């Protein structure tokens, strides 16, 4: 079962801090969560994240202070341990998952970070992610640009799943053409 995922994260050149994760499964299921205990002060201080990711997250700017804050009451906002448990259940509930992402190297590191190190991934979750850009290059295809919603983790995952379906790699019925075929 193909599961396309995307993460938004803070990368400071020394560490990677998860902000959100979105997963779109080949069978139509979806998952989206925002990390309650992300380093929000650092996230908001990061120019690119503040301009491209933060406006898509549950929260808002306080009119009195001008500071952005996370809406902890939003149902997508969850603890790291809860997200880790839910992602494990989501990925493993329909058999062996096949993970896909666009520019997925950092996404895979962020996914692994939910559990600790890569060797701490729950049994059954792959230790690698198939890469949309490599698939495009091997097939001589262009990856269509997103028209809206870029940098929202779930919207990004949905876009990649649509691309994989268009290429015949994924379907809505859980059957597909093997990658590279």
N, C-alpha and C positions, 0 to 999 in steps of 0.2 A: 504494500500500500504506500503510495507516494504521499509524503507530507512535505509541503513547501513551507519554509519558515524564514522569518526575518527578525532581526533584533535591532533595536536602537541602543546605543551605548556611548559612554564617555570614554574616549581614548586620549590619555594624556602623555603617551609615549613611554610610559612605564607600567601602566596597568590599564585594564579594561573593566569598566563598571557598567553592568546591565541597567538599562532604563526600562525597556519594554520588549515584549516578544509577541509575535503574531504567527499563527500556524493555520494553513489552509490545507485540508486533507483532500485527497482525490475523491473520496466518497461524499464530499460536501460538508463535512464537519469543520468547524472553525474554533480557534482558541485565541484569546487576546488578553494579555495581562500587563499591568504596569507595576514596577517594583516600588513598594511603599518605602523601603529603606535605601533607595538609591541616594547617592551624594548630591541632593538637590541643589544646594548652594553652588557647588562646582558645576553642575549641569547648566544652571541658569547663567552662570558667569562665563560659560563657553559661548563665544559669539555665534558660531555656526549652529550649535544645538539650540541656542535661544531663538534664532531666526527660523530654523527649519523643522525642529522636532517639538520643542516646548509648546508652540501654539496648537499642536494636534493632540496634546495630552490633557487628561482631565485636571482642570485647575483654572486659575485665573489670576489676574493682577489686582491687588488690593488698591482701591482708588486713593486711600489715605497715604499708604507707604510707597506705592508704585512698585512693590515687590510681588513677584509671581510666587504662588504657592500651590502645591498639589492638593486636589480635592480628595482627601483620604476617605470620604464617604462614597466615592464612585465605586461601583461593583467591580470594575477592572483593576482597582488598586488592591494589591495583595502582598503578603509577606513573601520573602525569598523562599522559605521552606514550603509554604503553600503552593507557590508557583512551581517549584521543583516537583512536588508530589502530583500536581495536576498535569504538568507537561508529561511526566512519566506515564501516568494513566492514559492520557490522550494519545501519546505515540504508540503505546503497546497494546491498546484495547482491541485492535483489529488485526493482530498478527505482527509479523516482522515489518518494521517501518523502513522505508527508503527515504532518506532525507535529501532535499534539494534546496538550494539558495542561490541568489544572485550576488556575486562577490562574497561568497560564503565563508571565506577563511576566518574572518573575525566573528561572524555569526556563530561558527562552530565553537570557537573559543568561549564566546559568551554563553552558549548553551552548556558547554562542559562546566563552566564556572558556577552554574546553579547547583552542581553536585560536589564541587571541589575541583580536583584535577581531572584530566581526561580519563585516567584509570578509575575514577570514581563514578563514571557514568553507570546508570543502572543496567543490569544485564538485559540485552536485547536492543538497546539504543545504539545505533552504529557509531563507531569511532571516527567516521568520516562523513562528509556531506558532498553530494554530487553538485557540480558547479554548472550553472546555466551558461556562463560565458564560455566555458570549455566545450560544452555541448554545441553551442552556436558556432564556435570556430571549427569543430570537427565536421559539422554539417555544411559549412559555408553559408551560414545564415546570419542575419542581423537581428539583434534583440530590439523589439519595438519599445519606444520610450513610453513611459506612463503619461497619461494625459491629466490626471488629477490624483491627489492623495499621496504623493511621494513622501517618504519618511514617516509615514504611519506604518508601523510594523505589520499590521494585518492587511492593509491595502497593498503594501509591497509584496507580501506573500500571495495574495490573490492575483496580482499582476503576473507573477512568475508562473503560477499554476495555469493561468489563461494561455501564456506563451507555450508552456509544455503541452497543453491540450492541442493548441494550434499546430504544433510540430508532430503530434501523434505519440508523444512520450507518455502522456497521462490522459486518462479519460474520466468521465463522470461515473462510470460503471465499475471502476476498480480494475479494468483490464487495460493493457497498454502495450506499446511496441517497446522492446528492450532498448535502452540507451545506446546510441551509436548505430542502430540498425538502419 
